[in-house]
Amino acid sequence: MVKLGLRAKFFLYSNTVIGVTIAVAVALAVMHDRQGHYEAARRHARQLAAVLAIPITDALMYEDLGLVSETGLTDNYISEILLQDPERLRYVMVANPEGTITHSNRWSLLGQRFDRALGAEAIPGGAIVEERLDGKERLLEVRYPLHIASKFWGSVSLGYSLMPIEQELADFKWRLIQTGLLLMLANSVLTAIYVESLIRPILRLNETMKEAGEGNLASRVWTSPGDEVGELGAAFNRMMDQLEEAGLRERVQQAQLAHTEKMAAVGALAAGVAHEVNNPLAGILNCIENMQAEPDNREMRERYLVLIHDGLRRIERTVVNLLDFSRRRELRLEPTSVNNCIRHVVELVDYQLRKQRVTLELDLDQDEPAIQGDRFQLEQLFLNLTLNALQAMPQGGTLTTRTRRIDGVVTATVEDTGVGVPAAIRDRIFDPFFTTRAVGEGTGLGLSVSDRIVTAHGGRIEVESTPGSGSVFRVVLPARLPARTEKEIHS
């Protein structure tokens, strides 16, 4: 099916209306003109027959009374009437009361029976006018009774051609068609000018709407004020202003929600961080006490200084990791190793794993798959999924994390052997603030923020869960880097 643009539709509809209107006007004009010409032809033919009947009737009467003898007077009258209108008059015939043709310009008909000749009973009705075919030519045949009072001498018949009228009608129709074509041509020019002035703002608005539909909320349309299109453009611009403001508010809210969840995760990590800090601190204090007890033991001092240095480095690494994770950042896409993000998360949750007696199984792709992503947001994503898995295994279990790159996508799977997710609430787990835990045990933002992070990276989260048997959260992200670039990331 051919798809027409707005210009073509407007042009087609306009010319169709004009064409139909002109066609109807031409048909009505031709019909009216035809009727007028036919009525004029009928009157003219009737008048000719009446005019011719008078001298012919007189001649027949004088001949009947014996006042004159037949000397071709009737034939002279016929010849004179034919000369008055030679283009239209085809024949003239005079028949006697018995219907035999006595006079005619067509000599071959003389003495023949004329079936349509009038009888004395036609005197009250006067002339009879009928349309007939004479070969291929249409004629008006006028038959007029020859009489004075009740005395009847026969009838006269005239064949009046309609061909000149048809030719005039054809010429008239052709002139109307030419006029109509000129009007359509003028209408096409005017329509083209009008369409450009009317349709161009609409098309401009349509293009701007397409840009807005593709996500460009900064799109605005310029339209001339004072008409409906201008009002529509102004309304569209106001709508885009509101959408842009709403988008900005939503981005701010999403950033706030993400940071809120991040700080909640920091709180969940606090115990592990304290343990990672306290253990080295206890060792450092023990070394210092021993050094103070034996200040002259140089060998012990050198050995303990190394241990103190390693302990402080461990504390520094733990604090830096926590600060890096908790800091607020804008989304910044860059070549990022998915495996490194997961390894960093494992370091952060190491204490929780040991505390809850959860066995960690890492099955990371040896090719080190990389994507265009934000390292800190990806770490928050995998930390949220890991903490969610740990909360589903309060009595211990197995946490399996694996990565694979297949067919241009990187898949990261976080699988637990916990309580699972009931089917009734599976569609709601990504809703903000939705949680099945008791008040004070969670914000209900972890999975919602995770879903938004994945969406921002052009990916998706798939969930499989069986109540009592555990859950599988599968993150699918586009791998947009060539293999050479991925090697550069890890070199």
C-alpha positions in Angstrom: 0.0 0.0 0.0 1.4 3.4 -1.1 2.0 5.7 1.9 1.2 9.3 1.0 2.7 12.3 2.9 0.6 15.1 4.2 1.5 17.3 1.2 0.4 14.7 -1.3 -2.8 13.9 0.6 -3.7 17.6 0.9 -2.9 18.2 -2.8 -4.8 15.0 -3.8 -7.9 15.8 -1.7 -8.0 19.4 -2.9 -7.8 18.6 -6.6 -10.2 15.7 -6.1 -12.8 18.1 -4.7 -12.2 20.6 -7.4 -12.3 17.9 -10.1 -15.5 16.4 -8.8 -17.1 19.9 -8.5 -16.1 20.9 -12.0 -17.3 17.5 -13.4 -20.7 18.0 -11.7 -20.9 21.6 -12.9 -20.0 20.6 -16.5 -22.6 17.8 -16.4 -25.3 20.1 -15.1 -24.4 22.9 -17.5 -24.4 20.5 -20.5 -27.7 19.0 -19.4 -29.2 22.4 -19.0 -27.8 23.6 -22.3 -29.0 20.5 -24.1 -32.5 20.9 -22.7 -32.5 24.6 -23.8 -31.3 23.7 -27.3 -33.8 20.9 -27.7 -36.7 23.1 -26.5 -35.5 25.8 -29.0 -35.3 23.2 -31.8 -38.8 22.0 -31.0 -40.2 25.5 -31.1 -38.4 26.3 -34.3 -39.4 23.1 -36.0 -43.0 23.6 -34.9 -43.0 27.2 -36.1 -41.6 26.2 -39.5 -44.3 23.5 -39.9 -47.0 26.0 -38.9 -45.6 28.7 -41.3 -45.3 26.1 -44.2 -48.8 24.7 -43.5 -50.6 28.0 -44.2 -49.6 28.5 -47.9 -49.8 24.8 -48.6 -53.3 24.6 -47.1 -54.4 27.7 -49.1 -53.0 26.2 -52.3 -54.8 22.9 -51.7 -58.0 24.7 -50.8 -57.9 26.9 -54.0 -57.2 23.8 -56.0 -60.1 22.0 -54.4 -62.4 24.9 -55.2 -61.1 25.0 -58.7 -59.8 28.5 -58.3 -56.3 27.5 -59.3 -54.8 24.5 -61.0 -51.7 22.7 -59.7 -48.7 24.4 -61.1 -46.0 23.4 -58.6 -46.9 26.0 -56.1 -46.6 23.6 -53.2 -43.2 22.4 -54.4 -42.1 26.1 -54.5 -43.2 26.5 -50.9 -41.2 23.5 -49.9 -38.1 24.7 -51.7 -38.4 28.1 -50.1 -38.7 26.7 -46.6 -35.7 24.4 -47.2 -33.6 27.4 -48.3 -34.4 29.2 -45.0 -32.6 26.5 -42.9 -30.6 24.1 -45.1 -28.3 23.0 -42.3 -31.2 21.6 -40.2 -34.0 20.7 -42.5 -33.5 17.3 -44.1 -36.9 16.7 -45.7 -40.4 18.1 -46.2 -43.3 15.8 -47.1 -47.0 16.5 -47.9 -49.5 13.6 -47.6 -53.1 13.6 -48.7 -55.9 12.5 -46.4 -55.3 8.9 -47.5 -51.7 9.1 -46.3 -50.0 9.0 -49.7 -47.1 11.4 -50.3 -47.9 13.9 -52.9 -45.1 16.5 -52.5 -41.6 16.1 -51.1 -38.0 17.2 -51.7 -37.2 13.5 -51.7 -38.5 12.5 -55.1 -38.2 8.8 -54.5 -40.9 9.0 -51.8 -43.6 10.5 -54.1 -46.7 8.2 -54.4 -45.6 6.0 -51.5 -47.6 5.4 -48.4 -46.5 7.4 -45.4 -47.4 5.4 -42.3 -47.0 8.3 -39.9 -49.2 10.7 -41.8 -51.9 12.4 -39.8 -55.6 11.9 -40.2 -58.5 14.2 -39.6 -58.7 13.1 -36.0 -55.4 15.0 -35.4 -56.9 18.4 -36.1 -57.8 19.2 -32.4 -54.3 18.2 -31.2 -52.3 20.3 -33.7 -48.7 19.5 -34.4 -47.0 16.3 -33.2 -43.2 16.4 -32.5 -41.2 13.2 -32.2 -37.5 12.3 -32.1 -36.5 9.7 -34.8 -33.5 8.1 -36.4 -32.9 8.7 -40.1 -30.2 6.2 -40.8 -27.5 7.3 -38.1 -28.8 10.8 -37.8 -31.2 11.9 -35.0 -34.1 14.1 -36.2 -37.0 15.9 -34.8 -40.0 15.0 -37.0 -42.9 17.6 -36.9 -46.2 16.5 -38.4 -48.8 19.2 -38.8 -52.4 18.8 -40.0 -53.5 20.8 -43.1 -57.0 22.1 -42.4 -59.3 25.0 -42.2 -62.0 24.6 -39.6 -63.1 21.0 -40.0 -62.0 20.7 -43.6 -59.0 18.4 -43.8 -56.6 18.2 -46.8 -53.8 16.0 -45.4 -50.6 16.7 -43.4 -47.2 18.2 -43.8 -44.1 16.6 -42.2 -40.7 18.1 -41.6 -37.4 16.3 -40.7 -35.4 18.7 -38.5 -31.8 17.5 -37.8 -30.4 17.5 -34.3 -26.8 17.1 -35.5 -25.9 20.8 -35.4 -27.3 20.9 -31.8 -25.1 17.9 -30.8 -22.1 19.6 -32.4 -22.8 22.8 -30.5 -23.2 20.8 -27.3 -20.0 18.9 -27.9 -18.2 22.2 -28.5 -19.8 23.7 -25.4 -18.8 20.7 -23.3 -15.2 20.9 -24.6 -14.9 24.6 -23.7 -16.2 23.8 -20.2 -13.7 21.0 -19.9 -10.9 23.3 -21.0 -12.1 25.9 -18.5 -12.2 23.3 -15.8 -8.6 22.1 -16.6 -7.4 25.7 -16.4 -9.2 26.1 -13.1 -7.6 22.9 -11.8 -4.2 24.1 -12.9 -4.7 27.4 -11.2 -6.0 25.5 -8.1 -2.9 23.3 -8.1 -0.6 26.4 -8.1 -2.6 28.0 -5.4 -2.8 24.8 -3.4 0.9 24.3 -3.7 1.5 27.8 -2.3 -1.2 27.3 0.4 0.1 23.8 1.3 3.6 25.1 1.8 2.4 27.9 4.1 0.1 25.6 6.0 1.8 22.2 6.0 5.4 23.3 6.5 4.8 24.3 10.2 2.9 21.0 10.7 5.8 19.0 9.2 8.3 20.9 11.2 6.2 20.1 14.3 6.1 16.4 13.3 9.9 16.2 12.9 10.4 17.9 16.3 8.0 15.4 17.9 9.9 12.5 16.3 13.1 13.9 17.8 11.4 14.2 21.2 10.1 10.6 20.8 13.7 9.4 20.3 14.6 10.9 23.7 15.8 14.5 22.8 13.9 16.4 25.5 15.6 19.6 24.4 13.6 19.6 21.1 11.5 22.7 20.6 9.5 23.9 17.6 9.2 27.4 16.2 5.7 28.3 14.8 4.1 31.6 13.9 1.6 32.7 16.6 -2.0 33.5 15.9 -3.3 30.3 14.4 -4.1 26.7 15.6 -0.8 25.3 14.5 1.0 28.0 16.4 -1.1 27.2 19.5 -0.3 23.5 19.1 3.4 24.3 18.8 3.3 26.5 21.9 1.5 23.7 23.8 4.1 21.2 22.6 6.9 23.4 23.8 5.3 23.8 27.2 4.9 20.1 27.4 8.6 19.6 26.5 9.5 22.1 29.2 7.5 20.2 31.7 9.0 16.8 30.6 12.5 18.2 30.8 11.9 19.5 34.3 10.2 16.2 35.2 13.2 14.3 33.7 15.6 16.4 35.7 13.7 15.8 38.9 13.5 12.1 38.1 17.3 12.0 37.5 17.9 13.8 40.8 15.5 11.4 42.6 17.1 8.4 41.0 20.6 9.7 42.1 19.2 10.3 45.6 17.7 6.8 45.7 20.8 5.2 44.4 22.9 7.0 47.0 20.4 6.1 49.7 20.7 2.5 48.8 24.5 2.8 48.6 24.7 4.2 52.1 22.4 1.4 53.3 24.9 -1.0 51.7 27.7 0.8 53.5 25.8 0.3 56.8 25.4 -3.4 56.0 29.2 -3.6 55.4 30.1 -1.7 58.6 30.5 -4.8 60.7 32.8 -6.3 58.1 34.8 -3.1 57.8 35.1 -2.9 61.6 36.4 -6.5 61.6 38.9 -5.8 58.8 40.1 -2.7 60.7 40.1 -4.2 64.2 42.1 -7.3 63.4 45.1 -5.4 61.9 44.9 -2.8 64.7 45.0 -5.6 67.4 48.1 -7.0 65.8 49.7 -3.5 65.5 49.0 -2.8 69.2 50.5 -6.2 70.1 53.7 -5.4 68.1 54.0 -2.0 69.7 53.6 -3.4 73.2 56.3 -6.1 72.5 58.6 -3.4 71.1 58.1 -1.3 74.2 58.9 -4.3 76.4 62.2 -5.0 74.6 63.3 -1.6 73.2 66.9 -2.9 72.5 65.8 -6.0 70.5 66.7 -4.7 67.0 65.7 -7.9 65.2 62.3 -8.0 66.8 61.8 -4.3 66.0 62.6 -4.7 62.3 60.3 -7.8 62.1 57.5 -5.9 63.9 57.9 -2.8 61.7 57.2 -4.9 58.6 54.1 -6.4 60.3 52.9 -2.9 61.4 53.4 -1.6 57.8 51.4 -4.5 56.3 48.6 -4.0 58.9 48.4 -0.3 58.2 48.3 -0.9 54.4 45.5 -3.4 55.0 43.5 -0.9 57.0 44.2 1.8 54.3 43.0 -0.5 51.5 39.8 -1.3 53.4 39.0 2.4 54.2 39.8 3.5 50.6 37.5 0.8 49.2 34.7 1.8 51.4 35.2 5.5 50.6 35.3 4.9 46.9 32.1 2.9 47.1 30.2 5.4 49.2 31.2 8.5 47.2 28.4 10.1 45.0 29.3 10.2 41.3 27.7 10.9 38.0 27.3 8.2 35.4 30.5 8.0 33.3 30.8 5.3 30.8 34.3 3.9 30.1 35.9 0.6 29.3 35.2 -1.5 32.4 36.1 -5.1 33.4 33.0 -6.9 34.7 35.3 -9.5 36.5 37.2 -6.7 38.3 33.9 -5.2 39.6 32.9 -8.6 41.0 36.3 -9.2 42.6 36.1 -5.8 44.3 32.6 -6.6 45.6 33.9 -10.0 46.9 36.5 -8.2 48.9 33.9 -5.9 50.5 31.6 -8.8 51.5 34.3 -11.2 52.6 33.5 -10.8 56.3 29.7 -11.3 55.7 30.4 -14.5 53.8 32.5 -15.9 56.6 30.1 -14.7 59.3 27.0 -16.4 57.7 29.0 -19.5 56.7 28.2 -18.9 53.0 30.5 -20.7 50.5 31.5 -18.5 47.6 32.0 -20.1 44.1 33.5 -17.8 41.5 33.3 -18.9 37.9 34.6 -15.9 36.0 35.2 -15.9 32.2 39.0 -16.2 31.6 38.7 -13.9 28.6 37.9 -11.0 31.1 34.8 -9.6 29.3 34.6 -5.8 29.3 31.8 -3.3 28.5 31.3 0.4 28.2 30.2 1.0 31.8 30.5 3.0 35.0 32.8 0.9 37.4 31.3 2.3 40.6 27.7 1.9 39.5 28.4 -1.7 38.4 30.1 -2.4 41.7 27.0 -1.1 43.4 24.8 -3.3 41.2 26.8 -6.5 42.0 27.0 -5.6 45.7 23.2 -5.1 45.9 22.6 -8.5 44.2 25.2 -10.1 46.5 23.7 -8.6 49.7 20.3 -9.6 48.5 21.5 -13.2 48.1 23.2 -13.2 51.5 19.9 -12.0 53.1 18.1 -14.9 51.5 20.6 -17.4 53.2 20.5 -16.5 56.9 21.5 -20.1 57.8 24.3 -20.3 55.3 24.4 -21.8 51.8 26.3 -21.4 48.5 26.7 -18.2 46.5 27.7 -18.7 42.9 28.8 -15.8 40.7 29.8 -16.4 37.1 30.4 -14.3 34.0 30.3 -15.3 30.3 30.6 -13.4 27.0 28.5 -15.0 24.3 27.2 -13.5 21.0 28.1 -9.9 21.7 26.6 -9.8 25.3 28.2 -10.2 28.7 26.1 -12.2 31.2 26.8 -12.0 34.9 24.9 -14.4 37.1 24.4 -14.2 40.9 22.9 -17.5 42.2 22.0 -18.4 45.8 20.5 -21.4 47.6 18.3 -19.3 49.8 14.6 -19.1 50.5 13.6 -18.0 47.0 11.0 -15.5 45.8 7.2 -16.4 45.9 5.6 -16.2 42.5 2.9 -13.8 43.8 5.5 -11.0 44.4 8.0 -11.8 41.7 6.7 -9.0 39.5 7.1 -6.4 42.3 10.6 -7.1 43.5 12.0 -4.2 41.3 9.5 -1.7 42.6 11.0 1.1 44.8 10.6 0.6 48.5 9.1 -2.9 48.1 10.6 -5.3 50.6 9.6 -8.5 52.4 12.0 -7.8 55.4 10.9 -6.3 58.7 10.9 -2.6 59.3 14.5 -1.3 59.8 16.1 -4.3 58.1 16.1 -2.9 54.6 15.2 0.1 52.4 13.5 -1.8 49.6 15.6 0.1 47.1 18.4 -2.5 46.3 16.7 -4.3 43.4 15.0 -1.1 42.1 18.4 0.7 42.0 20.0 -2.3 40.4 17.4 -2.4 37.7 17.9 1.2 36.9 21.7 0.8 36.8 21.3 -2.1 34.3 18.8 -0.1 32.2 21.2 2.9 32.1 23.8 0.6 30.7 21.5 -0.7 28.0 21.0 -4.1 29.5 18.4 -6.1 31.4 17.9 -8.2 34.6 16.3 -11.7 34.3 15.1 -13.5 37.4 14.5 -17.2 38.0 13.4 -18.3 41.5 11.9 -21.4 43.1 10.6 -20.9 46.7 12.8 -23.0 49.1 15.4 -23.7 46.4 17.0 -20.3 45.8 17.1 -17.6 43.1 19.1 -16.7 40.0 19.6 -13.1 39.0 21.1 -12.8 35.5 22.4 -9.4 34.4 22.7 -9.1 30.6 24.8 -6.2 29.3 25.9 -5.4 25.7 29.6 -6.1 25.0 30.5 -3.1 22.9 34.3 -3.4 22.9 36.5 -5.3 20.4 38.7 -8.0 21.8 41.9 -5.9 21.3 40.4 -3.1 23.5 39.5 -5.6 26.2 43.1 -6.9 26.3 44.3 -3.3 26.7 42.0 -2.9 29.8 43.7 -5.8 31.6 47.3 -5.2 30.4 
